[in-house]
């Protein structure tokens, strides 16, 4: 059964960095389109980034230049490096197997002053 587990969230000060990890099991991440989304309190879930099987990446405008997606095929893991975090980046971050519409449970990122 395909599963995704996110980790790496936490509390960070404005301007700081975090790296999120999405560990896949039951399927090979490099075979599918993977995405990152986030949901801030009281707001709808929104798309953050896409990592295509061939390695191409796409980002929402509000994270361009600050967030970087990457993948470790040996570990079957997807990452989201988040730099220069801002208060408005506070949210639960989710990874998704776009092809099967499988979601992880999410990991909370809180950015403080």
C-alpha positions in Angstrom: 0.0 0.0 0.0 1.4 3.4 -1.0 2.1 5.6 1.9 3.7 9.0 2.5 5.1 10.3 5.8 6.2 13.9 6.2 8.7 15.1 8.9 10.9 18.0 9.7 8.4 20.6 10.7 8.8 22.7 13.8 9.1 26.2 15.2 11.5 28.6 13.5 12.1 32.3 13.7 11.4 34.6 10.8 14.3 34.4 8.3 15.2 30.9 9.4 15.3 27.6 7.5 13.8 24.2 7.7 14.0 21.1 5.6 11.0 18.9 5.3 11.2 15.2 4.3 8.6 13.1 2.6 9.3 9.4 2.9 7.6 7.1 0.4 6.8 3.4 0.8 4.9 1.0 -1.4 5.9 2.8 -4.6 8.9 4.6 -6.2 8.9 8.4 -5.9 10.9 8.8 -9.0 8.2 7.1 -11.1 5.5 9.6 -10.3 4.8 13.3 -10.1 5.2 14.5 -6.5 3.9 17.7 -5.1 4.1 19.8 -1.9 1.1 21.7 -0.6 0.4 23.6 2.5 -2.7 24.7 4.5 -2.5 27.7 6.8 -5.0 28.0 9.7 -8.4 29.0 8.4 -7.3 28.8 4.8 -7.7 26.4 1.9 -4.9 24.0 1.0 -2.6 25.5 -1.7 0.0 24.2 -4.0 3.6 24.9 -3.2 5.9 22.9 -5.5 6.0 20.1 -8.0 8.8 17.6 -8.6 8.5 15.7 -11.9 9.9 12.2 -12.5 12.6 13.6 -14.7 13.7 16.1 -12.1 12.0 19.2 -13.3 10.7 21.4 -10.5 8.0 24.1 -10.5 7.2 26.5 -7.7 4.4 28.8 -6.6 5.3 32.4 -7.0 5.2 33.1 -3.3 8.0 30.6 -2.6 10.2 31.1 -5.7 13.8 31.8 -4.7 13.2 30.7 -1.1 12.1 27.0 -1.3 13.8 24.2 -3.2 12.5 20.7 -3.8 14.8 17.8 -4.2 14.7 14.0 -4.2 16.9 11.1 -3.0 16.1 8.1 -5.1 18.2 5.8 -3.0 16.2 6.7 0.1 12.9 7.1 -1.8 12.5 10.5 -0.2 11.4 13.9 -1.3 12.6 17.1 0.4 11.5 20.7 0.6 14.3 23.1 1.7 12.7 26.2 3.0 14.9 29.3 3.5 14.1 32.8 4.6 10.9 31.7 6.2 8.2 34.3 6.8 5.3 34.5 9.2 2.9 33.8 6.3 4.7 30.5 5.7 3.1 29.1 8.9 1.1 26.1 7.8 0.8 22.3 7.8 2.8 21.1 4.9 1.8 18.0 2.9 3.4 15.9 0.2 1.3 14.2 -2.4 1.7 11.4 -4.9 -0.1 13.3 -7.7 -0.6 10.2 -9.8 -2.5 8.2 -7.2 -3.7 11.2 -5.2 -2.2 9.9 -2.1 -1.4 12.4 0.7 0.8 12.2 3.8 -0.5 13.3 7.2 1.3 16.6 7.1 3.9 18.3 9.2 3.4 21.6 11.0 5.7 24.6 10.3 5.4 27.6 12.6 7.3 30.8 11.9 7.6 33.2 14.8 9.0 36.8 15.1 
